[in-house]
Amino acid sequence: MNPVPVHPFELPVPRPGEHLIHDLIAQALA
């Protein structure tokens, strides 16, 4: 049961600093 990626940039396996990338993407889309 893998959640559907919200952004095409997301990878199936979480990596260190991934939350930082998500924050940058969120700010860019804001």
PQR file of N, CA, C, O and H, with PARSE charges and radii, in Angstrom:
ATOM      1  N   MET A   1       0.844  -1.198   0.000 -0.4000 1.5000
ATOM      2  CA  MET A   1       0.000   0.000   0.000 -0.0000 2.0000
ATOM      3  C   MET A   1       0.879   1.247   0.000  0.5500 1.7000
ATOM      4  O   MET A   1       1.127   1.842   1.049 -0.5500 1.4000
ATOM      5  N   ASN A   2       1.343   1.633  -1.177 -0.4000 1.5000
ATOM      6  CA  ASN A   2       2.166   2.841  -1.284 -0.0000 2.0000
ATOM      7  C   ASN A   2       1.289   4.011  -1.680  0.5500 1.7000
ATOM      8  O   ASN A   2       0.506   3.899  -2.624 -0.5500 1.4000
ATOM      9  H   ASN A   2       1.142   1.149  -2.028  0.4000 1.0000
ATOM     10  N   PRO A   3       1.402   5.139  -0.977 -0.5600 1.5000
ATOM     11  CA  PRO A   3       0.603   6.323  -1.314  0.2800 2.0000
ATOM     12  C   PRO A   3       0.990   6.857  -2.685  0.5500 1.7000
ATOM     13  O   PRO A   3       2.147   6.760  -3.095 -0.5500 1.4000
ATOM     14  N   VAL A   4       0.020   7.417  -3.386 -0.4000 1.5000
ATOM     15  CA  VAL A   4       0.306   7.974  -4.712 -0.0000 2.0000
ATOM     16  C   VAL A   4       1.132   9.244  -4.554  0.5500 1.7000
ATOM     17  O   VAL A   4       0.734  10.149  -3.821 -0.5500 1.4000
ATOM     18  H   VAL A   4      -0.920   7.495  -3.053  0.4000 1.0000
ATOM     19  N   PRO A   5       2.275   9.325  -5.230 -0.5600 1.5000
ATOM     20  CA  PRO A   5       3.141  10.501  -5.125  0.2800 2.0000
ATOM     21  C   PRO A   5       2.399  11.768  -5.518  0.5500 1.7000
ATOM     22  O   PRO A   5       1.723  11.806  -6.546 -0.5500 1.4000
ATOM     23  N   VAL A   6       2.529  12.819  -4.688 -0.4000 1.5000
ATOM     24  CA  VAL A   6       1.879  14.088  -4.981 -0.0000 2.0000
ATOM     25  C   VAL A   6       2.670  14.812  -6.060  0.5500 1.7000
ATOM     26  O   VAL A   6       2.097  15.450  -6.943 -0.5500 1.4000
ATOM     27  H   VAL A   6       3.079  12.788  -3.853  0.4000 1.0000
ATOM     28  N   HIS A   7       3.990  14.706  -5.980 -0.4000 1.5000
ATOM     29  CA  HIS A   7       4.851  15.366  -6.961 -0.0000 2.0000
ATOM     30  C   HIS A   7       5.591  14.305  -7.770  0.5500 1.7000
ATOM     31  O   HIS A   7       5.976  13.270  -7.226 -0.5500 1.4000
ATOM     32  H   HIS A   7       4.455  14.187  -5.263  0.4000 1.0000
ATOM     33  N   PRO A   8       5.791  14.549  -9.054 -0.5600 1.5000
ATOM     34  CA  PRO A   8       6.511  13.588  -9.893  0.2800 2.0000
ATOM     35  C   PRO A   8       7.980  13.446  -9.484  0.5500 1.7000
ATOM     36  O   PRO A   8       8.669  12.524  -9.921 -0.5500 1.4000
ATOM     37  N   PHE A   9       8.451  14.378  -8.636 -0.4000 1.5000
ATOM     38  CA  PHE A   9       9.855  14.355  -8.222 -0.0000 2.0000
ATOM     39  C   PHE A   9      10.076  13.348  -7.094  0.5500 1.7000
ATOM     40  O   PHE A   9      11.211  12.968  -6.804 -0.5500 1.4000
ATOM     41  H   PHE A   9       7.891  15.127  -8.282  0.4000 1.0000
ATOM     42  N   GLU A  10       8.973  12.915  -6.457 -0.4000 1.5000
ATOM     43  CA  GLU A  10       9.099  12.024  -5.312 -0.0000 2.0000
ATOM     44  C   GLU A  10       9.574  10.636  -5.745  0.5500 1.7000
ATOM     45  O   GLU A  10       9.204  10.139  -6.809 -0.5500 1.4000
ATOM     46  H   GLU A  10       8.051  13.223  -6.692  0.4000 1.0000
ATOM     47  N   LEU A  11      10.396  10.030  -4.902 -0.4000 1.5000
ATOM     48  CA  LEU A  11      10.873   8.672  -5.174 -0.0000 2.0000
ATOM     49  C   LEU A  11      10.191   7.718  -4.201  0.5500 1.7000
ATOM     50  O   LEU A  11       9.808   8.115  -3.101 -0.5500 1.4000
ATOM     51  H   LEU A  11      10.697  10.435  -4.038  0.4000 1.0000
ATOM     52  N   PRO A  12      10.040   6.465  -4.606 -0.5600 1.5000
ATOM     53  CA  PRO A  12       9.386   5.471  -3.746  0.2800 2.0000
ATOM     54  C   PRO A  12      10.101   5.308  -2.403  0.5500 1.7000
ATOM     55  O   PRO A  12       9.461   5.059  -1.382 -0.5500 1.4000
ATOM     56  N   VAL A  13      11.434   5.451  -2.410 -0.4000 1.5000
ATOM     57  CA  VAL A  13      12.206   5.271  -1.169 -0.0000 2.0000
ATOM     58  C   VAL A  13      12.603   6.628  -0.602  0.5500 1.7000
ATOM     59  O   VAL A  13      13.269   7.415  -1.274 -0.5500 1.4000
ATOM     60  H   VAL A  13      11.954   5.653  -3.240  0.4000 1.0000
ATOM     61  N   PRO A  14      12.194   6.901   0.635 -0.5600 1.5000
ATOM     62  CA  PRO A  14      12.555   8.175   1.274  0.2800 2.0000
ATOM     63  C   PRO A  14      14.065   8.299   1.441  0.5500 1.7000
ATOM     64  O   PRO A  14      14.740   7.319   1.755 -0.5500 1.4000
ATOM     65  N   ARG A  15      14.591   9.489   1.235 -0.4000 1.5000
ATOM     66  CA  ARG A  15      16.031   9.704   1.414 -0.0000 2.0000
ATOM     67  C   ARG A  15      16.236  10.860   2.383  0.5500 1.7000
ATOM     68  O   ARG A  15      15.363  11.716   2.530 -0.5500 1.4000
ATOM     69  H   ARG A  15      14.042  10.285   0.979  0.4000 1.0000
ATOM     70  N   PRO A  16      17.405  10.886   3.052 -0.5600 1.5000
ATOM     71  CA  PRO A  16      17.715  11.987   3.977  0.2800 2.0000
ATOM     72  C   PRO A  16      17.598  13.330   3.259  0.5500 1.7000
ATOM     73  O   PRO A  16      18.139  13.514   2.169 -0.5500 1.4000
ATOM     74  N   GLY A  17      16.886  14.264   3.886 -0.4000 1.5000
ATOM     75  CA  GLY A  17      16.760  15.589   3.283 -0.0000 2.0000
ATOM     76  C   GLY A  17      15.599  15.664   2.306  0.5500 1.7000
ATOM     77  O   GLY A  17      15.376  16.695   1.672 -0.5500 1.4000
ATOM     78  H   GLY A  17      16.446  14.115   4.772  0.4000 1.0000
ATOM     79  N   GLU A  18      14.856  14.563   2.186 -0.4000 1.5000
ATOM     80  CA  GLU A  18      13.733  14.568   1.231 -0.0000 2.0000
ATOM     81  C   GLU A  18      12.677  15.580   1.659  0.5500 1.7000
ATOM     82  O   GLU A  18      12.042  16.220   0.821 -0.5500 1.4000
ATOM     83  H   GLU A  18      15.037  13.725   2.700  0.4000 1.0000
ATOM     84  N   HIS A  19      12.494  15.719   2.979 -0.4000 1.5000
ATOM     85  CA  HIS A  19      11.496  16.676   3.460 -0.0000 2.0000
ATOM     86  C   HIS A  19      11.905  18.094   3.081  0.5500 1.7000
ATOM     87  O   HIS A  19      11.050  18.951   2.855 -0.5500 1.4000
ATOM     88  H   HIS A  19      13.010  15.199   3.660  0.4000 1.0000
ATOM     89  N   LEU A  20      13.224  18.344   3.010 -0.4000 1.5000
ATOM     90  CA  LEU A  20      13.690  19.675   2.604 -0.0000 2.0000
ATOM     91  C   LEU A  20      13.308  19.935   1.150  0.5500 1.7000
ATOM     92  O   LEU A  20      12.895  21.038   0.791 -0.5500 1.4000
ATOM     93  H   LEU A  20      13.918  17.648   3.193  0.4000 1.0000
ATOM     94  N   ILE A  21      13.453  18.904   0.320 -0.4000 1.5000
ATOM     95  CA  ILE A  21      13.098  19.042  -1.093 -0.0000 2.0000
ATOM     96  C   ILE A  21      11.601  19.306  -1.226  0.5500 1.7000
ATOM     97  O   ILE A  21      11.169  20.126  -2.036 -0.5500 1.4000
ATOM     98  H   ILE A  21      13.788  18.008   0.612  0.4000 1.0000
ATOM     99  N   HIS A  22      10.817  18.594  -0.413 -0.4000 1.5000
ATOM    100  CA  HIS A  22       9.363  18.786  -0.467 -0.0000 2.0000
ATOM    101  C   HIS A  22       9.007  20.205  -0.055  0.5500 1.7000
ATOM    102  O   HIS A  22       8.109  20.816  -0.634 -0.5500 1.4000
ATOM    103  H   HIS A  22      11.168  17.928   0.245  0.4000 1.0000
ATOM    104  N   ASP A  23       9.708  20.733   0.945 -0.4000 1.5000
ATOM    105  CA  ASP A  23       9.448  22.102   1.393 -0.0000 2.0000
ATOM    106  C   ASP A  23       9.765  23.079   0.275  0.5500 1.7000
ATOM    107  O   ASP A  23       9.013  24.026   0.045 -0.5500 1.4000
ATOM    108  H   ASP A  23      10.437  20.237   1.416  0.4000 1.0000
ATOM    109  N   LEU A  24      10.871  22.857  -0.420 -0.4000 1.5000
ATOM    110  CA  LEU A  24      11.259  23.757  -1.514 -0.0000 2.0000
ATOM    111  C   LEU A  24      10.223  23.702  -2.630  0.5500 1.7000
ATOM    112  O   LEU A  24       9.862  24.731  -3.201 -0.5500 1.4000
ATOM    113  H   LEU A  24      11.482  22.087  -0.233  0.4000 1.0000
ATOM    114  N   ILE A  25       9.749  22.499  -2.935 -0.4000 1.5000
ATOM    115  CA  ILE A  25       8.740  22.342  -3.987 -0.0000 2.0000
ATOM    116  C   ILE A  25       7.444  23.024  -3.570  0.5500 1.7000
ATOM    117  O   ILE A  25       6.796  23.696  -4.373 -0.5500 1.4000
ATOM    118  H   ILE A  25      10.043  21.663  -2.471  0.4000 1.0000
ATOM    119  N   ALA A  26       7.075  22.843  -2.309 -0.4000 1.5000
ATOM    120  CA  ALA A  26       5.839  23.450  -1.814 -0.0000 2.0000
ATOM    121  C   ALA A  26       5.914  24.970  -1.898  0.5500 1.7000
ATOM    122  O   ALA A  26       4.947  25.633  -2.272 -0.5500 1.4000
ATOM    123  H   ALA A  26       7.601  22.297  -1.657  0.4000 1.0000
ATOM    124  N   GLN A  27       7.083  25.515  -1.542 -0.4000 1.5000
ATOM    125  CA  GLN A  27       7.249  26.965  -1.595 -0.0000 2.0000
ATOM    126  C   GLN A  27       7.242  27.444  -3.044  0.5500 1.7000
ATOM    127  O   GLN A  27       6.729  28.521  -3.346 -0.5500 1.4000
ATOM    128  H   GLN A  27       7.869  24.977  -1.238  0.4000 1.0000
ATOM    129  N   ALA A  28       7.810  26.645  -3.933 -0.4000 1.5000
ATOM    130  CA  ALA A  28       7.868  27.024  -5.348 -0.0000 2.0000
ATOM    131  C   ALA A  28       6.460  27.022  -5.951  0.5500 1.7000
ATOM    132  O   ALA A  28       6.138  27.851  -6.802 -0.5500 1.4000
ATOM    133  H   ALA A  28       8.227  25.769  -3.688  0.4000 1.0000
ATOM    134  N   LEU A  29       5.628  26.079  -5.499 -0.4000 1.5000
ATOM    135  CA  LEU A  29       4.268  25.986  -6.040 -0.0000 2.0000
ATOM    136  C   LEU A  29       3.331  26.967  -5.349  0.5500 1.7000
ATOM    137  O   LEU A  29       2.253  27.270  -5.861 -0.5500 1.4000
ATOM    138  H   LEU A  29       5.890  25.406  -4.807  0.4000 1.0000
ATOM    139  N   ALA A  30       3.740  27.460  -4.194 -0.4000 1.5000
ATOM    140  CA  ALA A  30       2.879  28.377  -3.444 -0.0000 2.0000
ATOM    141  C   ALA A  30       2.680  29.684  -4.221  0.5500 1.7000
ATOM    142  O   ALA A  30       1.984  30.583  -3.749 -0.5500 1.4000
ATOM    143  H   ALA A  30       4.615  27.214  -3.778  0.4000 1.0000
TER
END
